[in-house]
Amino acid sequence: MRKDKSPRTKVISRYNAMFVAGALLAAIGGVWMGVGNTQYASMLMRSSSPIGTQMQFKRSNAQVKIVNLYTDESNSVLIARLHIEDSDGLKIPAKGTDYRVFVASSGLNGHVGQEIPVLFGRYAANGDFYLVIPKPTQDVYNVYIMNKNFVATEQLSNQIKDGGSQSSNSKTANPSDNNLSDADIQNILRTSMNNFNYRDTDAKSKSVEVQSDLLDVIGFRITMNPAINSDAYKVQTLKGTLLSNDGQFNFEEFYNQAFKGALKEDLDSQYASLNNQKELLTKRVADLTERLKSDSTNTTIKGQLNSIQSDLDSVNAKLVELANTYSSYDSTAFDKSLFKNVNQKATVIGSNEVEQLNRSGK
């Protein structure tokens, strides 16, 4: 058979070849994208919720943010520090004992339903939350902090299940009246943990949201050994050892480094920045003053000099204020009352990492 060598046939053949090549490249790209997404999801699952993660106690409408993760030089503890928005501090309890802590990790699956030692509370009653996990492993810990004062009563639970409306009074049920079972609570938390979408690249989705009107709770992940190598996941090492051989946590040293020390470092940084501004403004004032000597009637130079001198006066005032604040904090001694009403137990719930990863791909 004679081969068709017409120009039209050649054009069609060329476009067919291009189509086939494009389809192959798209297929290969799709495979690599799928592999990349799976790798990202796996790394995310093996990392903490990043510093800066915003969370919300939905029933009390209080906003909380992860501001730091700590360990010590002996890796004897893993600590999460959570900042409560200033305007929300009074919406939630001041006592750590008014919260329940739930923890899940693959290494704790043999202890489901049991309690393990932790330390959870609020610094100086109305300050930041802190959670201390003693003797941590390399596991990722899924953590839930539940406000016991806003757990649904049986009446509210039945209303929601029946599709009924929730009254404003039922939202503030007395904690002594609540009888939502532990099994119900843990099932809600476990469902939220397993449904977390590890393939979502949106940074706002890194908190573990609990989709329930029955609980006032936040969820997050922490680990000593994050798979993602980034400052947002980095665990800061505090000096020394915070946990003694008999299991006693050194609150004073924790306060000196994580609270007092961190604040002093921040003040030092602000002071250095203001000092740099002062040097620049002082040179500018000197330059304009010198110019004004040879051109004393120049109103433009006078105006600039007055404006910059005003800025310099403002910077000097801020430097004095910072110095006084630094001196005040530097002389503040540790007081045990800063860390009281501490919750010392967490309930273990089941963790299934394979199930979490599989569900996040749906």
BELQUIUR-V929484 format. One record per residue. N is the residue number from 1. RES is the residue in one letter. BURIAL is # if it has 16 or more other ideal C-beta (glycine too) atoms within 10 Angstrom, else .. Layout:
BEGIN
<<N:RES:BURIAL> <N:RES:BURIAL>>
END
This chain:
BEGIN
<<1:M:.> <2:R:.> <3:K:.> <4:D:.> <5:K:.> <6:S:.> <7:P:.> <8:R:.> <9:T:.> <10:K:.> <11:V:.> <12:I:.> <13:S:.> <14:R:.> <15:Y:.> <16:N:.> <17:A:.> <18:M:.> <19:F:.> <20:V:.> <21:A:.> <22:G:.> <23:A:.> <24:L:.> <25:L:.> <26:A:.> <27:A:.> <28:I:.> <29:G:.> <30:G:.> <31:V:.> <32:W:.> <33:M:.> <34:G:.> <35:V:.> <36:G:.> <37:N:.> <38:T:.> <39:Q:.> <40:Y:#> <41:A:#> <42:S:.> <43:M:.> <44:L:#> <45:M:#> <46:R:#> <47:S:#> <48:S:#> <49:S:#> <50:P:#> <51:I:#> <52:G:.> <53:T:#> <54:Q:.> <55:M:#> <56:Q:#> <57:F:#> <58:K:#> <59:R:#> <60:S:#> <61:N:.> <62:A:#> <63:Q:#> <64:V:#> <65:K:#> <66:I:#> <67:V:.> <68:N:#> <69:L:#> <70:Y:#> <71:T:#> <72:D:#> <73:E:.> <74:S:.> <75:N:#> <76:S:#> <77:V:#> <78:L:#> <79:I:#> <80:A:#> <81:R:#> <82:L:#> <83:H:.> <84:I:#> <85:E:.> <86:D:.> <87:S:.> <88:D:.> <89:G:#> <90:L:.> <91:K:#> <92:I:#> <93:P:#> <94:A:.> <95:K:.> <96:G:#> <97:T:.> <98:D:#> <99:Y:#> <100:R:#> <101:V:#> <102:F:#> <103:V:#> <104:A:#> <105:S:#> <106:S:.> <107:G:.> <108:L:#> <109:N:.> <110:G:.> <111:H:.> <112:V:.> <113:G:.> <114:Q:.> <115:E:.> <116:I:.> <117:P:.> <118:V:#> <119:L:#> <120:F:#> <121:G:#> <122:R:#> <123:Y:#> <124:A:.> <125:A:#> <126:N:.> <127:G:#> <128:D:#> <129:F:#> <130:Y:#> <131:L:#> <132:V:#> <133:I:#> <134:P:#> <135:K:.> <136:P:#> <137:T:#> <138:Q:.> <139:D:#> <140:V:#> <141:Y:#> <142:N:#> <143:V:#> <144:Y:#> <145:I:#> <146:M:#> <147:N:#> <148:K:#> <149:N:#> <150:F:#> <151:V:#> <152:A:#> <153:T:#> <154:E:.> <155:Q:.> <156:L:#> <157:S:#> <158:N:.> <159:Q:#> <160:I:#> <161:K:.> <162:D:.> <163:G:.> <164:G:.> <165:S:.> <166:Q:.> <167:S:.> <168:S:.> <169:N:.> <170:S:.> <171:K:.> <172:T:.> <173:A:#> <174:N:.> <175:P:.> <176:S:.> <177:D:.> <178:N:#> <179:N:.> <180:L:#> <181:S:.> <182:D:.> <183:A:.> <184:D:#> <185:I:#> <186:Q:#> <187:N:.> <188:I:#> <189:L:#> <190:R:#> <191:T:.> <192:S:#> <193:M:#> <194:N:#> <195:N:#> <196:F:#> <197:N:.> <198:Y:#> <199:R:#> <200:D:.> <201:T:.> <202:D:.> <203:A:.> <204:K:.> <205:S:.> <206:K:#> <207:S:#> <208:V:#> <209:E:.> <210:V:#> <211:Q:.> <212:S:#> <213:D:.> <214:L:#> <215:L:#> <216:D:#> <217:V:#> <218:I:#> <219:G:#> <220:F:#> <221:R:#> <222:I:#> <223:T:#> <224:M:#> <225:N:.> <226:P:#> <227:A:#> <228:I:.> <229:N:.> <230:S:.> <231:D:.> <232:A:#> <233:Y:#> <234:K:.> <235:V:#> <236:Q:#> <237:T:.> <238:L:#> <239:K:.> <240:G:.> <241:T:.> <242:L:#> <243:L:#> <244:S:.> <245:N:.> <246:D:.> <247:G:.> <248:Q:.> <249:F:#> <250:N:#> <251:F:#> <252:E:#> <253:E:#> <254:F:#> <255:Y:#> <256:N:#> <257:Q:#> <258:A:#> <259:F:#> <260:K:#> <261:G:#> <262:A:#> <263:L:.> <264:K:.> <265:E:.> <266:D:.> <267:L:#> <268:D:.> <269:S:.> <270:Q:.> <271:Y:#> <272:A:.> <273:S:.> <274:L:#> <275:N:.> <276:N:.> <277:Q:#> <278:K:#> <279:E:.> <280:L:.> <281:L:#> <282:T:.> <283:K:.> <284:R:#> <285:V:#> <286:A:.> <287:D:.> <288:L:#> <289:T:.> <290:E:.> <291:R:.> <292:L:.> <293:K:.> <294:S:.> <295:D:.> <296:S:.> <297:T:.> <298:N:.> <299:T:.> <300:T:.> <301:I:#> <302:K:.> <303:G:.> <304:Q:#> <305:L:#> <306:N:.> <307:S:.> <308:I:#> <309:Q:#> <310:S:.> <311:D:.> <312:L:#> <313:D:.> <314:S:.> <315:V:#> <316:N:.> <317:A:.> <318:K:.> <319:L:#> <320:V:.> <321:E:.> <322:L:#> <323:A:.> <324:N:.> <325:T:.> <326:Y:#> <327:S:.> <328:S:.> <329:Y:.> <330:D:.> <331:S:.> <332:T:.> <333:A:.> <334:F:.> <335:D:.> <336:K:.> <337:S:.> <338:L:#> <339:F:#> <340:K:#> <341:N:.> <342:V:#> <343:N:#> <344:Q:.> <345:K:.> <346:A:#> <347:T:#> <348:V:#> <349:I:#> <350:G:#> <351:S:#> <352:N:.> <353:E:#> <354:V:.> <355:E:.> <356:Q:#> <357:L:#> <358:N:.> <359:R:#> <360:S:#> <361:G:.> <362:K:.>>
END
